[in-house]
C-alpha cells in the first residue's frame, strides 16, 4: 500500500490543481472544491477514492462554502462526509451549522445531523436532523424543530423551509408562541419576512381576551390582522361569534363575519344571526344585516325576531346590553307574534319596546297601539304596556269581530299566557255575547276604565269599572255603521305563523 500525507496551508494551490482543474475540463456537474485543510491523507488500500482532511477544512461548491474540523472527500462520487463544527454559508443570508454533514455535490443535498442550526436573516431554526437542498433552496426536518422569528417562537414535528420564498411549511403539532397569544395547528405555513401564518387544518389562536378556531385562513403577526374560514369561531367570555368567514383585527378588537353568522351571548340568553356582521370588543358593539335575526332563549320556548338590521351594544354602564332592530320587524313566539317598524331591547330591565305601527297577536286577539313595551322576567313575559290608541280585535265569525279600544292599556301574563287586559281612559267596546258558543247578541258600550279577562287566550268576560253607557243589540238589530269602532283594522294576513314566516316581507297597510 502507498500512504502519502501532505500538511500545511501551503498546499492550497496544489489542492486546487489536482482537484479543481479536472472539474474545469468539460464536467457537466460542478465539482466540489477543496479550499483549505491542515492535513490531507490518501490511503489507496483502504479506499482509493477517499481523501481524509483534518483541521481547518474548507470546501466550496458553486455558491456554497463549507467548513468543518475533519472530512472524507470522495472525489469520484463528488461527496463529502464531514465532522465537527459544521458550517455552510450561502451568500450573506443563509447559514447552516451542525455536528455532522453528509453532502452530495451531484444532488447538491446537505444532510446535517446533531445540534443543527439554520440562520436566515432574522430567522433561526434549531433541530437535530436537517436535509437541505442547496439547488432548490429548501430544507426539511422530520423529528422536531424550533424556529425563532422576532417575537414569534415556532415549533413542529415536521417542516420545510423554502429560503428564497422565506416560507416555512409545518406539519404535525405546530405551535407559534407570541407574547400576546399562542397559535396551534395541524398544518401551517409561515412567511418569515411578512411574519404571516397560513392555516390549512384545524387551528386555534388563544389569548387572554379570546380564542379563535378555524380550519383555513391567515394571521399576520406584525399587524395582528387575520382572515379565517371553514368552521371559523371567535370565542370570548360567554360570547361566541361564528361564520363561514371571519376577519379580525386584534389591535383594535374589530371583527367582521360573513355567511351563516351566529353571535351568541350566553350570559344574556341572546343569539344574533345573519349573513353579515361587524363586531367590536371595546366598547362592545355588533351590527348584523342580511337575514338578521335575534333569538331570545326562554325557559320553555324562545322568541324569534327578524329585521333588516340589528344593532347590539353595551351602554356606558358596561352592564346593560341594548339591541335595536330597524325596518320591518317581525316577531314569533308560539303564544305571541308581532310586527312593527323598529324595536329596542334592554337586557338590564328586560324591556322590549316596539315603535311605529306595532301589532301583537295572542291567540285569537290582535292588539295594536302607537307604542308597545313588553316586560320580561325570568325569560318569560310578565306584563305589556300599550300606549295611545290601543285597539283589540278578536274574530268571532266570518264578518263579526269583538273590539275594545282605549287610551292606554296594560296586559298581564301568567305562566307566559295573556290573562288580563286593563284599559285606562276613553274605553269603548263592541262585544259579541255567546251562549254555549252561539252568538246571541252584541253589547256596544262606552266606559273610561275596563278590565278584560281572558281564558285560553280568548276573551271570557269584560268588566266595566265605572258605570258604562251601554246598549245590548240583538244580532240582526245592530246598525251596520256601528259594527266597527273607529280605527278598526284586521291585519291577520301580516301575522307571522311560524319562526320561518318572520322572513316574509310585509308592511302594515
PLY file of the C-alpha trace (Angstrom):
ply
format ascii 1.0
element vertex 509
property float x
property float y
property float z
element edge 508
property int vertex1
property int vertex2
end_header
0.00 0.00 0.00
1.09 3.51 -0.65
0.35 6.07 2.06
1.04 9.74 1.39
0.43 12.72 3.68
0.61 16.40 2.89
0.48 19.04 5.64
0.15 22.81 5.90
-1.81 25.62 4.30
0.86 25.96 1.58
-0.90 23.18 -0.28
-3.86 25.37 -1.35
-2.50 25.84 -4.89
-1.57 22.17 -5.13
-5.03 21.07 -3.99
-6.69 23.35 -6.50
-4.58 21.94 -9.28
-5.27 18.27 -8.60
-8.97 18.57 -7.64
-10.31 21.73 -9.27
-8.67 21.77 -12.70
-10.14 18.40 -13.77
-13.55 19.86 -12.94
-12.98 22.64 -15.45
-12.29 20.29 -18.36
-15.82 19.70 -19.57
-17.55 18.17 -16.50
-21.32 18.74 -16.60
-21.74 18.56 -12.83
-19.86 21.16 -10.81
-17.16 19.55 -8.70
-16.58 20.19 -5.03
-13.52 22.34 -4.43
-11.13 21.91 -1.51
-10.12 25.39 -0.42
-8.12 24.59 2.71
-7.03 21.88 5.16
-4.19 21.43 7.61
-3.71 17.77 6.71
-4.60 15.62 3.70
-4.24 11.82 3.64
-4.53 9.26 0.84
-4.95 5.58 1.60
-5.50 3.71 -1.62
-5.55 0.33 0.11
-8.36 1.30 2.47
-10.32 3.38 -0.09
-8.65 4.63 -3.23
-11.42 7.23 -3.70
-11.43 8.69 -0.16
-9.29 11.62 0.88
-9.13 12.43 4.56
-8.86 16.08 5.52
-8.11 17.21 9.06
-8.04 20.67 10.62
-9.47 23.96 9.32
-11.17 22.16 6.45
-12.88 24.35 3.88
-14.81 23.36 0.74
-16.59 25.34 -1.92
-19.34 24.05 -4.18
-20.82 26.60 -6.53
-22.31 29.36 -4.31
-21.91 27.45 -1.02
-18.85 27.45 1.24
-18.49 24.67 3.83
-16.29 24.42 6.94
-15.57 21.54 9.34
-12.93 20.04 11.66
-12.41 16.93 9.52
-13.87 15.25 6.47
-13.74 12.40 4.00
-13.88 13.59 0.42
-15.00 11.05 -2.21
-13.81 12.72 -5.37
-15.28 10.35 -7.96
-18.68 10.47 -6.26
-18.45 14.21 -5.61
-19.48 13.64 -1.98
-18.31 14.67 1.48
-18.70 13.22 4.97
-17.73 15.99 7.38
-17.43 16.11 11.18
-17.17 18.71 13.91
-18.18 22.38 13.86
-20.01 22.11 10.56
-20.77 25.45 8.91
-22.28 26.12 5.48
-22.65 29.66 4.17
-24.56 30.64 1.04
-24.49 34.34 0.28
-24.89 36.80 3.12
-28.16 35.47 4.49
-28.21 31.67 4.80
-26.00 29.92 7.35
-26.15 26.26 8.43
-24.45 24.71 11.46
-24.26 21.21 12.97
-22.09 18.35 14.23
-22.06 16.13 11.14
-22.55 16.64 7.40
-23.19 14.30 4.51
-23.04 16.29 1.30
-23.82 15.06 -2.22
-22.41 17.51 -4.74
-24.29 15.97 -7.65
-27.66 16.50 -6.00
-26.43 19.50 -4.01
-28.03 17.89 -0.95
-26.66 18.59 2.54
-27.72 16.22 5.32
-26.80 17.82 8.63
-27.08 15.99 11.94
-26.67 16.88 15.61
-27.43 20.32 17.09
-28.42 21.71 13.71
-28.99 25.41 13.34
-30.19 27.29 10.24
-29.85 31.07 10.32
-31.53 33.16 7.62
-31.56 36.88 8.36
-33.92 37.24 11.36
-34.94 33.56 11.43
-33.21 30.78 13.39
-34.20 27.11 13.01
-32.92 24.56 15.55
-33.30 20.80 15.11
-31.36 17.54 15.35
-31.74 16.46 11.73
-31.98 18.64 8.65
-31.83 17.82 4.94
-31.09 20.92 2.90
-31.26 21.01 -0.90
-28.99 23.86 -1.95
-30.10 23.59 -5.60
-33.75 24.13 -4.68
-33.13 26.30 -1.59
-35.32 24.13 0.63
-34.66 22.49 3.99
-36.57 19.64 5.63
-36.59 18.42 9.23
-38.52 15.39 10.38
-38.17 14.79 14.11
-38.99 18.15 15.64
-37.80 21.67 15.07
-37.87 25.06 16.79
-37.87 28.39 14.98
-37.36 31.88 16.36
-38.52 34.79 14.19
-38.55 38.12 16.03
-41.23 37.81 18.76
-42.55 34.50 17.41
-41.32 31.12 18.58
-42.47 28.26 16.36
-42.18 24.52 16.65
-43.50 21.44 14.86
-42.76 17.76 14.37
-42.03 18.16 10.65
-41.27 21.15 8.49
-39.96 22.52 5.22
-38.19 25.84 4.79
-38.09 27.49 1.36
-35.32 30.07 1.76
-35.96 32.00 -1.46
-39.64 32.37 -0.60
-38.85 32.84 3.11
-41.63 30.37 3.78
-41.90 27.56 6.35
-44.36 24.73 5.80
-45.11 22.99 9.11
-46.84 19.68 9.75
-47.96 17.88 12.91
-48.21 19.53 16.33
-47.49 23.04 15.05
-47.24 25.80 17.65
-46.45 29.53 17.46
-45.86 31.28 20.77
-46.16 35.07 20.76
-46.10 37.26 23.90
-49.79 38.05 23.27
-51.17 34.69 22.04
-50.45 31.06 21.14
-51.27 29.52 17.76
-51.69 25.75 17.42
-52.36 23.96 14.15
-52.20 20.67 12.31
-50.78 22.16 9.11
-49.45 25.70 8.78
-47.31 27.87 6.50
-45.32 30.81 7.84
-43.68 33.68 5.93
-40.65 34.90 7.89
-40.50 38.34 6.20
-44.20 39.26 6.43
-44.47 37.14 9.61
-47.80 35.80 8.42
-49.18 32.35 9.31
-51.40 30.47 6.83
-53.68 27.71 8.21
-54.59 24.52 6.32
-56.13 22.37 9.05
-57.75 22.61 12.49
-56.12 25.64 14.16
-56.57 27.70 17.33
-55.30 31.14 18.41
-55.56 31.64 22.16
-55.01 34.88 24.10
-56.11 36.28 27.45
-59.02 38.08 25.76
-60.40 35.39 23.46
-59.66 32.34 21.34
-60.12 31.72 17.62
-60.75 28.45 15.80
-60.60 27.86 12.07
-59.61 25.25 9.51
-58.35 27.65 6.86
-57.09 31.22 6.90
-54.17 33.52 7.70
-52.83 35.64 10.55
-50.32 38.50 10.21
-48.33 38.62 13.45
-46.99 42.14 12.69
-50.31 43.91 12.08
-52.41 41.37 14.05
-54.87 41.32 11.16
-56.35 37.98 10.15
-58.85 36.17 7.94
-60.41 32.80 8.84
-62.73 30.41 7.05
-64.14 26.89 7.33
-65.85 26.45 10.71
-64.36 29.72 12.00
-65.18 30.88 15.54
-64.21 33.83 17.74
-64.76 32.82 21.36
-64.81 35.37 24.18
-66.03 35.32 27.78
-69.58 33.96 27.49
-69.65 35.11 23.85
-69.18 33.27 20.58
-69.01 34.65 17.03
-69.26 32.08 14.22
-69.40 32.46 10.45
-68.40 30.94 7.15
-65.62 33.53 7.09
-64.20 35.83 9.79
-61.95 38.89 9.51
-60.31 40.06 12.75
-58.04 42.94 13.80
-56.70 42.15 17.26
-55.13 45.58 17.92
-58.49 47.38 17.75
-60.73 44.43 18.65
-62.64 44.56 15.35
-64.24 41.50 13.77
-66.26 41.01 10.60
-68.18 37.85 9.77
-69.69 36.66 6.51
-72.25 33.91 5.86
-74.28 31.85 8.39
-73.32 34.08 11.32
-74.04 33.25 14.95
-73.24 35.77 17.70
-74.09 34.02 20.95
-74.29 35.86 24.28
-74.81 33.06 26.78
-74.77 35.46 29.75
-77.91 37.17 28.45
-79.57 34.22 26.66
-79.38 36.02 23.30
-78.36 34.69 19.89
-77.92 37.02 16.90
-77.74 35.54 13.40
-77.42 36.83 9.84
-75.13 36.78 6.82
-73.00 39.84 7.59
-71.82 41.09 10.98
-69.44 43.72 12.29
-68.25 43.24 15.87
-66.20 45.49 18.17
-64.87 44.30 21.50
-64.36 47.59 23.38
-66.77 49.20 23.71
-68.83 46.16 22.80
-70.82 46.67 19.61
-72.36 44.40 16.95
-74.05 45.22 13.65
-75.86 42.46 11.75
-77.76 42.51 8.47
-78.87 40.23 5.62
-81.43 37.91 7.25
-80.66 39.44 10.64
-82.33 37.55 13.49
-82.46 37.83 17.28
-83.31 34.74 19.32
-84.16 35.29 22.98
-83.98 31.93 24.75
-86.72 31.37 27.32
-87.28 28.62 29.85
-89.92 26.79 27.83
-89.65 28.37 24.38
-87.77 31.09 22.51
-88.68 34.42 20.92
-87.56 34.87 17.30
-87.22 38.39 15.89
-86.19 39.40 12.36
-85.42 42.82 10.90
-83.43 44.29 8.04
-80.74 45.41 10.50
-79.83 44.60 14.10
-77.52 46.55 16.39
-76.30 45.39 19.80
-74.11 47.41 22.14
-73.26 47.91 25.80
-74.10 51.31 27.25
-71.84 53.45 29.44
-72.70 51.35 32.50
-70.95 48.39 30.77
-73.71 46.21 32.25
-76.76 46.95 30.15
-76.79 45.49 26.65
-79.16 47.16 24.20
-80.39 45.55 20.99
-82.06 47.66 18.31
-83.91 46.42 15.22
-84.69 48.55 12.19
-87.23 48.20 9.39
-89.89 45.51 9.01
-89.51 43.91 12.42
-91.36 40.60 12.78
-91.63 38.53 15.96
-92.65 34.94 16.53
-93.21 33.07 19.76
-95.59 30.10 19.92
-98.03 32.08 22.08
-97.22 35.59 20.85
-96.47 37.17 17.47
-95.84 40.75 16.43
-94.81 43.27 13.78
-93.54 46.86 13.83
-91.14 49.14 12.00
-88.43 49.29 14.69
-87.69 47.90 18.13
-85.26 48.13 21.06
-84.47 45.63 23.81
-82.68 46.34 27.09
-81.15 43.40 28.99
-80.77 45.20 32.32
-84.55 45.63 32.73
-85.63 43.10 30.06
-87.89 45.56 28.24
-88.72 45.10 24.56
-90.06 48.31 23.00
-91.94 48.31 19.68
-92.35 51.52 17.65
-94.25 52.73 14.55
-97.48 50.83 13.92
-96.77 47.91 16.28
-99.19 44.98 16.36
-99.26 41.90 18.64
-101.25 38.69 18.31
-102.02 36.47 21.28
-104.26 33.58 20.37
-107.38 34.98 18.70
-106.60 38.53 19.83
-104.99 41.23 17.70
-103.67 44.15 19.79
-102.28 47.41 18.42
-101.17 50.79 19.80
-98.87 53.70 18.97
-96.16 52.11 21.16
-95.86 48.73 22.87
-93.49 47.91 25.75
-93.06 44.25 26.63
-91.57 43.40 30.07
-89.86 40.05 30.56
-88.92 38.37 33.83
-87.09 35.07 34.24
-87.12 34.68 30.44
-90.93 34.98 30.35
-93.33 37.84 29.55
-94.75 39.37 32.73
-96.62 42.49 31.51
-97.11 44.59 28.37
-97.84 48.33 28.26
-99.82 49.66 25.28
-99.56 53.44 24.87
-102.07 55.64 22.97
-104.74 54.47 20.51
-104.93 50.94 21.92
-107.15 48.59 19.94
-108.07 44.93 20.46
-109.78 42.87 17.77
-110.96 39.29 18.21
-112.59 37.42 15.33
-115.84 35.75 16.38
-117.24 34.77 12.98
-116.62 35.41 9.30
-117.80 39.01 9.49
-118.09 39.53 13.24
-115.28 40.99 15.36
-115.32 41.79 19.04
-113.48 45.08 19.59
-112.11 47.04 22.52
-110.30 50.37 22.35
-108.95 52.93 24.76
-106.28 55.50 25.52
-103.78 53.28 27.37
-103.76 49.60 28.27
-101.77 47.07 30.28
-101.62 43.33 29.63
-100.93 40.78 32.39
-99.43 37.33 31.87
-99.48 34.17 33.93
-97.39 31.14 33.01
-96.49 33.00 29.82
-100.15 33.40 28.76
-102.15 36.63 28.49
-104.83 36.51 31.20
-105.95 40.13 31.68
-106.09 43.48 29.87
-106.80 46.73 31.72
-107.86 49.83 29.76
-107.42 53.27 31.29
-109.22 56.18 29.61
-111.74 56.52 26.78
-112.72 52.86 26.80
-115.12 51.58 24.13
-116.28 48.02 23.46
-118.21 46.11 20.89
-118.55 42.61 22.29
-120.48 39.61 20.91
-122.16 37.69 23.71
-122.42 33.89 23.45
-124.50 31.13 24.88
-122.70 27.81 24.51
-120.56 29.18 21.67
-123.62 30.54 19.88
-123.67 34.31 19.36
-126.85 35.67 20.93
-126.26 39.43 20.91
-123.78 42.26 20.74
-123.01 44.74 23.52
-121.97 48.25 22.50
-120.58 50.23 25.46
-118.51 53.29 26.37
-116.64 53.23 29.68
-113.47 55.05 30.77
-111.90 52.08 32.59
-112.37 48.47 31.52
-110.86 45.09 32.53
-110.88 42.21 30.07
-110.46 38.68 31.41
-109.05 36.05 29.04
-109.01 32.28 29.25
-107.00 30.14 26.82
-106.14 33.42 25.04
-109.83 34.15 24.34
-111.99 36.90 25.86
-114.04 35.33 28.65
-115.64 38.45 30.16
-115.50 42.25 30.10
-115.71 44.17 33.37
-116.74 47.83 33.39
-115.04 49.52 36.35
-117.32 52.58 36.25
-120.90 52.93 35.08
-120.89 52.37 31.31
-123.06 53.88 28.62
-124.10 50.58 27.09
-126.63 49.14 24.66
-127.31 45.46 24.05
-128.42 44.74 20.49
-129.84 41.57 19.04
-127.57 40.48 16.22
-130.00 41.48 13.49
-130.67 44.92 15.08
-127.08 46.17 15.27
-126.76 49.16 12.87
-124.25 48.50 10.10
-122.37 51.72 10.88
-121.78 50.53 14.46
-120.26 47.14 13.61
-116.75 48.60 13.59
-115.22 51.00 16.09
-113.26 53.93 14.70
-109.67 52.91 13.95
-110.54 49.24 13.30
-108.05 47.23 11.18
-107.93 43.46 10.72
-104.31 42.50 9.92
-104.38 38.72 10.10
-102.53 38.44 6.75
-99.48 40.10 8.36
-99.31 37.77 11.35
-96.19 35.52 11.41
-97.42 31.91 11.51
-94.12 30.24 12.48
-90.46 31.15 13.06
-89.65 30.88 9.34
-92.52 33.23 8.49
-90.73 36.14 10.17
-88.62 36.47 7.00
-91.69 37.14 4.83
-91.70 40.72 3.59
-94.92 42.53 4.56
-95.98 46.04 5.52
-98.84 47.38 7.59
-101.49 48.82 5.23
0 1
1 2
2 3
3 4
4 5
5 6
6 7
7 8
8 9
9 10
10 11
11 12
12 13
13 14
14 15
15 16
16 17
17 18
18 19
19 20
20 21
21 22
22 23
23 24
24 25
25 26
26 27
27 28
28 29
29 30
30 31
31 32
32 33
33 34
34 35
35 36
36 37
37 38
38 39
39 40
40 41
41 42
42 43
43 44
44 45
45 46
46 47
47 48
48 49
49 50
50 51
51 52
52 53
53 54
54 55
55 56
56 57
57 58
58 59
59 60
60 61
61 62
62 63
63 64
64 65
65 66
66 67
67 68
68 69
69 70
70 71
71 72
72 73
73 74
74 75
75 76
76 77
77 78
78 79
79 80
80 81
81 82
82 83
83 84
84 85
85 86
86 87
87 88
88 89
89 90
90 91
91 92
92 93
93 94
94 95
95 96
96 97
97 98
98 99
99 100
100 101
101 102
102 103
103 104
104 105
105 106
106 107
107 108
108 109
109 110
110 111
111 112
112 113
113 114
114 115
115 116
116 117
117 118
118 119
119 120
120 121
121 122
122 123
123 124
124 125
125 126
126 127
127 128
128 129
129 130
130 131
131 132
132 133
133 134
134 135
135 136
136 137
137 138
138 139
139 140
140 141
141 142
142 143
143 144
144 145
145 146
146 147
147 148
148 149
149 150
150 151
151 152
152 153
153 154
154 155
155 156
156 157
157 158
158 159
159 160
160 161
161 162
162 163
163 164
164 165
165 166
166 167
167 168
168 169
169 170
170 171
171 172
172 173
173 174
174 175
175 176
176 177
177 178
178 179
179 180
180 181
181 182
182 183
183 184
184 185
185 186
186 187
187 188
188 189
189 190
190 191
191 192
192 193
193 194
194 195
195 196
196 197
197 198
198 199
199 200
200 201
201 202
202 203
203 204
204 205
205 206
206 207
207 208
208 209
209 210
210 211
211 212
212 213
213 214
214 215
215 216
216 217
217 218
218 219
219 220
220 221
221 222
222 223
223 224
224 225
225 226
226 227
227 228
228 229
229 230
230 231
231 232
232 233
233 234
234 235
235 236
236 237
237 238
238 239
239 240
240 241
241 242
242 243
243 244
244 245
245 246
246 247
247 248
248 249
249 250
250 251
251 252
252 253
253 254
254 255
255 256
256 257
257 258
258 259
259 260
260 261
261 262
262 263
263 264
264 265
265 266
266 267
267 268
268 269
269 270
270 271
271 272
272 273
273 274
274 275
275 276
276 277
277 278
278 279
279 280
280 281
281 282
282 283
283 284
284 285
285 286
286 287
287 288
288 289
289 290
290 291
291 292
292 293
293 294
294 295
295 296
296 297
297 298
298 299
299 300
300 301
301 302
302 303
303 304
304 305
305 306
306 307
307 308
308 309
309 310
310 311
311 312
312 313
313 314
314 315
315 316
316 317
317 318
318 319
319 320
320 321
321 322
322 323
323 324
324 325
325 326
326 327
327 328
328 329
329 330
330 331
331 332
332 333
333 334
334 335
335 336
336 337
337 338
338 339
339 340
340 341
341 342
342 343
343 344
344 345
345 346
346 347
347 348
348 349
349 350
350 351
351 352
352 353
353 354
354 355
355 356
356 357
357 358
358 359
359 360
360 361
361 362
362 363
363 364
364 365
365 366
366 367
367 368
368 369
369 370
370 371
371 372
372 373
373 374
374 375
375 376
376 377
377 378
378 379
379 380
380 381
381 382
382 383
383 384
384 385
385 386
386 387
387 388
388 389
389 390
390 391
391 392
392 393
393 394
394 395
395 396
396 397
397 398
398 399
399 400
400 401
401 402
402 403
403 404
404 405
405 406
406 407
407 408
408 409
409 410
410 411
411 412
412 413
413 414
414 415
415 416
416 417
417 418
418 419
419 420
420 421
421 422
422 423
423 424
424 425
425 426
426 427
427 428
428 429
429 430
430 431
431 432
432 433
433 434
434 435
435 436
436 437
437 438
438 439
439 440
440 441
441 442
442 443
443 444
444 445
445 446
446 447
447 448
448 449
449 450
450 451
451 452
452 453
453 454
454 455
455 456
456 457
457 458
458 459
459 460
460 461
461 462
462 463
463 464
464 465
465 466
466 467
467 468
468 469
469 470
470 471
471 472
472 473
473 474
474 475
475 476
476 477
477 478
478 479
479 480
480 481
481 482
482 483
483 484
484 485
485 486
486 487
487 488
488 489
489 490
490 491
491 492
492 493
493 494
494 495
495 496
496 497
497 498
498 499
499 500
500 501
501 502
502 503
503 504
504 505
505 506
506 507
507 508
